[in-house]
């Protein structure tokens, strides 16, 4: 899917908000909006970014991210390799607003 659909994302429990494009990882979209989702590998193996979807839908950009079948059933995702397919609310307690401002679009 081309990165042309924009979806609202809310990160709980802090209530952080940003917009994310389909086809682009949630970690990248969050970073572009000045929100930090903890991550390390950015390829779906380290699980540092593990969080849970409270509402909405995502699609993983790789065939088998580092999640068990049970974790998938429980709504866990790896936002470093997940892209939004709808508006989302996710639980990511370690996420925070960066003190560094993202560059302005020109």
C-alpha positions in Angstrom: 0.0 0.0 0.0 1.5 3.4 -0.9 2.1 5.8 2.0 -0.8 8.1 1.1 -3.4 7.4 3.8 -2.9 9.3 7.0 -4.3 7.9 10.3 -4.5 9.5 13.8 -2.5 7.6 16.5 -3.0 8.0 20.2 -0.4 6.6 22.6 -1.6 5.7 26.1 -1.2 6.2 29.0 0.3 9.6 28.2 -2.2 10.6 25.5 0.5 11.5 23.0 -0.9 12.1 19.5 0.5 12.1 16.0 -0.4 11.3 12.4 1.0 8.2 10.7 1.0 7.3 7.0 0.1 3.8 5.8 3.2 2.0 4.5 5.5 3.8 7.0 6.4 2.2 10.3 4.8 3.7 13.4 8.2 4.3 14.9 9.2 6.4 11.9 5.9 8.3 11.9 6.2 8.9 15.6 9.8 10.1 15.3 8.8 12.6 12.6 6.2 14.0 14.9 8.6 14.3 17.8 7.3 11.2 19.7 9.8 8.6 20.8 8.7 4.9 20.8 11.6 3.0 22.4 13.3 0.8 19.8 16.6 -0.9 19.2 16.8 -3.2 16.1 14.1 -1.6 13.9 13.6 -5.0 12.2 11.1 -6.8 14.4 13.5 -9.0 16.4 14.6 -7.3 19.6 11.1 -6.5 20.9 12.2 -3.3 22.6 9.2 -1.5 21.0 6.5 -4.1 22.0 3.2 -2.6 22.7 -0.5 -3.4 22.5 -3.3 -2.1 20.2 -6.3 -0.9 22.2 -8.3 0.0 19.1 -7.7 0.1 15.3 -5.7 -2.1 12.9 -2.1 -2.4 11.8 -0.3 -4.4 9.3 3.3 -5.7 9.9 5.7 -4.9 7.2 7.5 -8.2 7.5 6.0 -11.7 7.3 6.8 -12.9 10.7 7.7 -10.2 13.3 9.2 -11.4 16.6 5.8 -12.1 18.2 4.3 -15.4 19.4 0.8 -16.4 18.1 -0.5 -15.8 21.6 0.9 -12.2 21.7 -0.7 -11.5 18.3 -4.1 -12.7 19.6 -3.6 -10.4 22.6 -3.1 -7.4 20.3 0.6 -7.0 20.7 2.5 -5.3 17.9 6.1 -4.3 17.1 5.7 -0.7 15.9 9.2 -0.7 14.3 7.7 -2.9 11.6 4.0 -2.1 11.9 2.1 0.4 9.8 -1.4 1.7 10.4 -4.5 0.6 8.5 -6.9 2.7 10.5 -6.9 5.3 13.3 -5.1 3.7 16.3 -4.9 3.8 20.1 -1.9 1.9 21.4 -0.5 1.2 24.9 3.2 2.1 25.0 4.0 3.2 28.6 7.6 4.0 27.7 6.8 6.4 24.9 7.5 10.1 25.4 7.5 13.5 23.6 11.0 14.3 22.4 12.6 17.6 23.6 14.1 17.9 20.1 11.7 19.5 17.7 11.1 17.7 14.4 12.1 19.7 11.3 9.4 21.8 9.8 8.0 20.7 6.4 8.9 23.0 3.6 
